[in-house]
């Protein structure tokens, strides 16, 4: 059996320099995606009926995770963190998938995929490096719990969702952004169906 000090160092796909750069550019990428979303989306009633429930599920995963996360104070291992290490990113991915389906644009799907692969994956790795530095137990946790796609096995740690953590993590901003996106899609759909 391998002891904790004998485990090999984790391998990362991206250099720290690149991950630091995209971490700083993440907000700018978000604004760019927002502009392109507003410009490229061509929703229909059917696309919104399929996409918006998927997006709502992603938001629910994010909210559940935010209610279990005490950033830099305690390693989150309860709630969705018992099934995967990055439920906030998984929730973001699911929400983006739903929004892209609702928006009905292939270019938007390609852009969202590119941003996730080139910006969010390096940001996840940077965060994991940070968590390894501040929480000695993170290596054991990472060895048991998958990164992004949930496992049916889960860790058995006591812990409860807390609205105070949800608010402290400002997860309500994701909900507000989502509601604005839905309002835009509804307006574009209504405008497309209204005779000139």
N, C-alpha and C positions, 0 to 999 in steps of 0.2 A: 504494500500500500504506500502511496506517495504522500509524504508529509506536506503541510502548507508551504514550507520554505523550499521544497524541492520541485514545486510546480513550475513548468516553463512559463516564461513571460508571454502574455497574450499577443497575438499578431494582429496588426491593424492594417486595413486596406489603404488608408490615406495617411500621408505624412502629417505630423503635428502642425507644420507651417501652413499646409493647405487647409486643414481643419480650422485653425485659428482664423484664417482669412475668410472662409465661408461663414464662420460663426458671426463675424462682424458684418458680413453682407446679407445675413438672413433677413433682416427687416427690410432692406432695400429690395431684395428678391420678392418679399411678400407684397410690397407696394406695386412692383412691376406685374406680378401675377394678378393682383386686383384690377389693375388697369386693363390687362389683356382679357381677363374674365369678363369685365364690363363690355369690352369691345367685341369679343368673339362669340359670346354665348348666343344661342338660338334655341331657347327652350320651347317645349310644347307641353301640353297637358300630360300626355303619356310619359314624356321623359321626366317630368317633375314627379309624377306618381311613382315612378320606379326609383329615381335618384334620391329624392328627399328623405324617404324612410332610412335608406342606407346612411345618408349623411347624419341623420338624427341618432342612429345607433353609434356612429363614430363619436359624436359629441357626448353621448352618454358614457362611453368608455373613457373619454378624456375627463369628464366630470367625476366619475368614480375614482379614477387615478388621482386627481387633484385633491380629493377628500382624504387620501391616505398618505399624501406626500408632505413631509416636513423637510424642506430643502436644506441641505448641509447640516442638519441637526441630528437626524436619525435615518438610518438606511431603511427605505420603504420596501417591505417584504410582504405586506398584507394587501387585501383587496385584489385588484388586477395584477399587482406586483408579485403575487403568489404564483401567477401563471406565465408571466413574461416580464422581462426587465424593463421594457420601454413602452408601457401602455399609452403614455401621452402621444408618442410618435405613431403608435399603431392606430390610436383614435384619430389622429390627424390624417393618416393615410386613408382610413375608411371614410372620413368626412370628405376628403378631397375626391375620392372615388365617386361618392354620391353626388357631390356638386358637379363634377364633370359629366356624369350621366345626365343630370338634370339640365345642364347647359347645352348638351348635345353638340359638341364640337371636338373633332379629332385633333386639331392643332392644340387645343387647350389640354386635352388628355396627354399629348406628347410633352408639352411644356411642364405640366404638373409632375409627370413621371421623371423628367430630366432634373427638375429641382429637387425632388425627393432623393434621387440617387446621388446627385452631385453636391447638394447642400445639407440635407437632413441626415443622410447616413454618416458623413464626416462629423457632423455636430453630435450625433449619438456616440461615436467613438471618442470624441473629445470629452464628453460628459462621463463616459465609462472610465477614462483615464483619471479624471478628477475624483470620481467616487472611489476608485482603488486607492488613491492617495489619502483620502480622509476617513475611509472606513476599512479597517483591516479585514473585516469579515466579507467584504465585497467579492473577493476571489472565490470563496466557497459558494456564495449565493449565485454568482455567474456560472459556476460549474454545474449547478443544479437547475437553473431556470433559463429557458431560451431567451434570445435577444428580442425578437420581434413577432414571431408567430407562436401563439400560446400552446402550451402543453396541457394534456389532460391531467397529468400529475401536478400537484401543487404543494407548496411549502405549507406547513401547519403552524402558523404564527398567530397569536391573538392580536387583534387590532380592529378598530371600527372606523367607519367613514365619519368625518367631522366637517360640518359646514364651515366652521371657522378656518380650516385648512383650505377648503375650496375658495373661500373669499381671499385669504392671505395669498394664495397662488394666482389670484386674479383670473380664475378660469371663466368668470362671467364675461370677460372680454371676447372669448371665443364664441360664446353664445350670442353676444351682440353682433359680432361680425357675421355669424351665420344668418341671423335674422335679417340683417341688411342685404346679404347676398340673396336670400329668398325673396325679399321685397323687390329686388332688382329683377330677378327671374320672372316673378309674377307680372311686373310692369312690362317687361319685354314681350312676354307671352301675350298679354292683353293688347299691347300696341300692335303686335303682328296680326292679331285677329280683328282689330278695329279697322273698318273701311276708311280709306283716306278721304 
